[in-house]
Amino acid sequence: MNLSVAQPSSRDTLVADCARLLVDAFADYNAEFRLVTRRAPQRFEERDWRGSQKDAVERIELYDKYVTGSVELMRQRLGEDVHERAIWSSIKRRFDEIIDPLPDNEFIKTFFSSVTRKTFGTVGVDPAVEFIALDLDPLGNVRTHVETKVYANRGDIELLAEELLADFSFRTPYRDFEHSVKMIADEVKALVNSGKERQVIESVEVIKKVFYQMTPAYLVGRINGRGWTMPFVVSLRNGDSGVVVDAIMLEEGTVSVLFSFTRSYFHVDLAHVGEVVKFLKTILPLKRVSELFTVLGRAKQGKTERYRELFGHLQQSDDDFVLAPGERGLVMICFTLPSFDVVFKLIRDKFPYQKNILREDVLTKYELVFKHDRAGRLVDAQEFKLIKFPRSRFSAELLEELQKEAARTVHFEGDDLIIDHVYIERRMTPLNLYLRSASREDAEKAVIEYGQAIRDLAVTNIFPGDLLLKNFGVTRHGRVIFYDYDELCLVTDCRFREIPQSQHDEDDMRADAWFYVGESDVFPETFINFLGFDPQLKQVFLDAHAEVLTADWWRGIQERLREGELLEVLPYHRHRVRVFSSL
């Protein structure tokens, strides 16, 4: 009997080639991502903070670079068939087979979907040419565990701390090793013994990879006891005379702020990111998986997981999207789903005369925030395009607002509402609403936090532009965050001035300024007039932050920034700002 082996058709070969090219493209992206990430230890040891900043931006830009390159590669390879869904469906199946055994293959699927969405301009989700599964558990396929080092408690916490620090050494030596050991031991013992009953520590377990975020390096782990676990994070700083332990974070709330949606992304070289996310969920159970992927630098995967979280929630809920609480924005339409903790922001078709900006300006400002040090005071806004919702889930009032004010961005197809462009952010309580219902003590804390937010933004070269309370939100941890970016700008681009003394009484009676005001002129002494504090809260603000109402203070910040100082806001020891000289 003669047996012939079927030869693959040219189309089969083309499908296989395209699938392999896309797998290789992601591999190249991932290799370059990790290459940039691996610079972090050297940046830390050499105190090259400017290099760290450049690395952060370079790494963020890699994803779009490789997606765009892959789209062009597929156009060249497929030619006139590049928009044929049938061939892409075959490529997807072959692609899925190739990546099945690979770690973090959800990342690779997200990359494939980014390529097809850019190729097709997909509205909503097209399962034939992209990967999406709303019921997928992003950590369900993580069968392995992140590499950790376990330090058993043999009755001496100081010995445990000594072993820990000895394992995490740098080319730059510790400045005072014994003192650092004592700091860790004292903090651990104080917290563990603070309860009514003494808790017994069995071990401290620390991820072997060091987490770098701008200037600090972090050892991230957990303390394990009999039936209990608590976070364990040590912050290390490299100063003029060596490495020191700068802080020990042992409470969920404090560590949650470190891994917050308001912080810059970590640089930590991970072979399998899912393992680390799974570990972090044991110490931060309330933190969404989407936010953990994002703060670990995998922003696109964070978007994918947020999409899953949102649409999975839509299937399990029945409340309507409504206009977000707070004052109506002049540039953005803000709406929310009451049962889900995010807010959606669309750019209006037209802005009122007092907003002298264009749509392109707003997009540019959000892009600036995406790449800038958010200093724990700027919310991370995720950008989504061509997203589809059930029209029936929108309140009548919201539908009217969208049709009237965002007709260029919002479209209707049958029972669906399609939004061409939207930002999704974590929802917070607007500060002006928070102050109305907060206790006097909490209100005073929030006012002090508000002033500190302005300071923290300033030292990272961000001027909010519009300091009205409605543009700031309060998190569940009581932190005040800025989230309205349409008038945001760099401090170094402003001209801070005092109001000139009037020469005539009638000058003070004019509705408009009697003196020349340039486009970039800012008069800090006028800020207090628009904040709406009651007399008591106004005095609280002045007692704590009066200098931010002076042009001199802002000019001083400008001078330090222009001279090359790197001023960083740390996510611990609140209200503490570290200053590093430029190298």
Beta strands, then each sheet from edge to edge (+ up, - down):
strand 1: 148-152
strand 2: 201-207
strand 3: 211-212
strand 4: 217-225
strand 5: 229-239
strand 6: 242-249
strand 7: 322-323
strand 8: 332-336
strand 9: 342-347
strand 10: 382-390
strand 11: 410-413
strand 12: 416-426
strand 13: 429-430
strand 14: 472-474
strand 15: 480-482
strand 16: 495-496
strand 17: 521-522
strand 18: 566-569
strand 19: 577-580
sheet 1: 1+ 2- 4+ 3-
sheet 2: 1+ 2- 4+ 5- 6+
sheet 3: 7+ 8- 9+ 12- 10+
sheet 4: 7+ 8- 9+ 12- 11+
sheet 5: 13+ 14- 15+
sheet 6: 16+ 17+
sheet 7: 18+ 19-
end
